[in-house]
Amino acid sequence: MTIYNILNFGAVSNQQIDNAKFIQKAIDSCSKNGGGCVLIPAGLTFITGPFKLKSNIEFRVETGAILLANPDESVYTESAFRENKGEGTIWIGGENLENVSITGGGIIDGNGAAFMGEELKEAFALKPFDTIDPRPHILTLINVKNIKVHNITFQNAAYWGLHFIGCKDVLINNIFIYNSLKIRNGDGIDLDHSQNVNISNCHIESGDDCICFKNRREYAEFGPCSDITVTGCTLTSTSCAIKFGSENMDAIKNVVINNCIIKNSNRGIGIQNRDEGTVSNVIISNIILECRLFGDVWWGKAEPIYVTAFPRANSSGKDAGVRFPEGATKGEVGKVSNISFSNIQCTSENGIFVGGENPSKISNIRFQGIELTINKTTHYKGGLYDCRPCEGADMIMDETAGFYLYQAANISIKDCQLTWGENRMDYYKNGLTAIACEQVEVIDYTHPKADKKPSITIPTKLPK
């Protein structure tokens, strides 16, 4: 394989020179000659603005090398979401490619804090902007086939980390992602309209979702997000460690998640359907997860497992009108069905939540072998289930239950166990609460009796 060392194309390792044009020259030369390896050499740090990958290239950042995003916001001009310019820009990009590899053992650093406002207690403040939010996504690949990302570290994303849009045949293995737990929108990996993806043996820490499946409206032509496996990963998030949605205008289906550990997260596993797309055929098993409450700036109230289908809120802000189909002023939500959770150990300040707009939207959800311990560990207010972004009430305020089912159908709970921890709050009440549900099956669910109330309650009034 021919090596194209960026030093031979003019790259300089110092804190003043933007090396984007030199890196691009190396990539272009490599591509023109039929492919090979573009090398970021060991022991050096290179500042760079945006550049584009090309087909048949191994982009190798050697162990000890650092590729650092240029902190000058003016160099980031290409929107990550086409005409929707308010959700970040492209740093390392590539479109309509094949055979792309990113590896080498080194570090690709998004320089996230340089693009943020003041560091506050819960999160960095966001800087105001007029049209384009300049915060760069680390990697944005669009319509790329045969991608391998392995043995490399990504860190300090200013917006999303790795964004795969309409990509096929993707292997992500043995990578580390260390994003600030205080940077909003700092996702780890986003699979958007992508198919045939394997994620394995990765460690991800992020201030937003660690791994997220979605179908953004800006890229509707690429079809569903499907045929995905995730295994052997360790995850920490101040939002949701593994999330489906909230943007989903197509179908998310055929997903298997197995043998993962989630620690110190605001929400564990979340299906957050808010658009007309569907979520179906998902198997999640052999998971250890620990959740805790964080501040309101982060969506989630320590729900270890969260399965929802509510229409998106129609209000001001980027999570409303721009998310609706063209010409629509009100959103609809698709069905969530055929979801299986098994052999999962949960420790959290909250219980499992399943809820939808009506029972037809949430159906055939199976829980088997769930061991849940609920214990108060932070000072944040509990007794809440977070439904943001939702038309109507964003929060359900009610007593905490091991399983809280709200307007759902065909729910099966088998061989499960609830334990209250040492710090049991007054609002930690029931084994199961079911509100306006249809066909709830409970077999061998072990839980303590509630204080002065039956342990399984069917309220007649909906919470507000």
Secondary structure, 3 states (H helix, E strand, C coil): CCEEEHHHHCCCCCCCCCCHHHHHHHHHHHHHCCCEEEEECCCCEEEECCEECCCCEEEEEECCCEEEECCCHHHCCCEEECCEEEEEEEEEEEEEEEEEEEECECEEECCHHHHCCCECCCCECCCCCCCCCCCEEEEEEEEEEEEEEEEEEEECCCCCCEEEECCEEEEEEEEEEECCCCCCCCCCEEEECCEEEEEECCEEEECCCCEEEEECHHHHHHCCEEEEEEECCEEEECCEEEEEEEEECCEEEEEEEEEEEEEEECEEEEEEECCCCEEEEEEEEEEEEEECCCCCCCCCCCCCEEEEECCCCCCCCCCCHHHCCCCCCCCCCCCEEEEEEEEEEEEECCCEEEEECCCCCEEEEEEEEEEEEECCCCCCCCCEEECCCCCCCCEEECCEEEEEEECCEEEEEEEEEEEECCCCCCCEEEEEEEECCEEEEEEEEECCCCCCCCCEECCCCCCC
